Amino acid sequence: MRRAPTYCAYVLLCALCSSCFTIRWVETAPHELDARAKTFSASSDTSNIYVIYLGSGWNFHAIFLDGAEVGVLNRRRYRLLEVTPGKHSVAEGWSTANQTVTLITEAGKSYFLRVAEHGAAWLGRQRYTIEIVGEDEGRKLVNELKLAGEWRTCTGVEHSR
């Protein structure tokens, strides 16, 4: 029975080493920015895309806009992307884009996307989906969550958006 502690330590070490490439720290945005985002108003020459992450625990998800990483979400937070009207692809992933949703946005309008986790991480069966949600549901979810702020990668590089 001495193998169990060794095996557990090995699994933990592997998890820590492999996650170093995707570890991120996400700050909560200042209250003023959160309150402004929750007005749901877009200027006449931009569109708003709210990306909502309903996950719990310590999972982090990178958000990609048109192929470029623009933010990270964790623990029941959302991110507001202000975009020019037109066709945009939004994807979620850990260090690379996984699933993608394509939107055609109009000026002055808001769109809502939800990243949800399914399955159990401890069983190795966890997967994620990104999907469009209606405006009523999207507004309700955003009002229940906090705006994600700056984030850092494990290399210490600080980002803001």
Sequence and secondary structure as in RCSB ss.txt:
>XXXX:A:sequence
MRRAPTYCAYVLLCALCSSCFTIRWVETAPHELDARAKTFSASSDTSNIYVIYLGSGWNFHAIFLDGAEVGVLNR
RRYRLLEVTPGKHSVAEGWSTANQTVTLITEAGKSYFLRVAEHGAAWLGRQRYTIEIVGEDEGRKLVNELKLAGE
WRTCTGVEHSR
>XXXX:A:secstr
 THHHHHHHHHHHHHHHHHTTT EEEEE  HHHHHHHTT    TT EEEEEEE   TT EEEEEETTEEEEEEES
SEEEEEEE SEEEEEEEESSSEEEEEEEEE TT EEEEEEEEES GGGT  EEEEEEE HHHHHHHHHHSEEEEE
EEETT  EE  
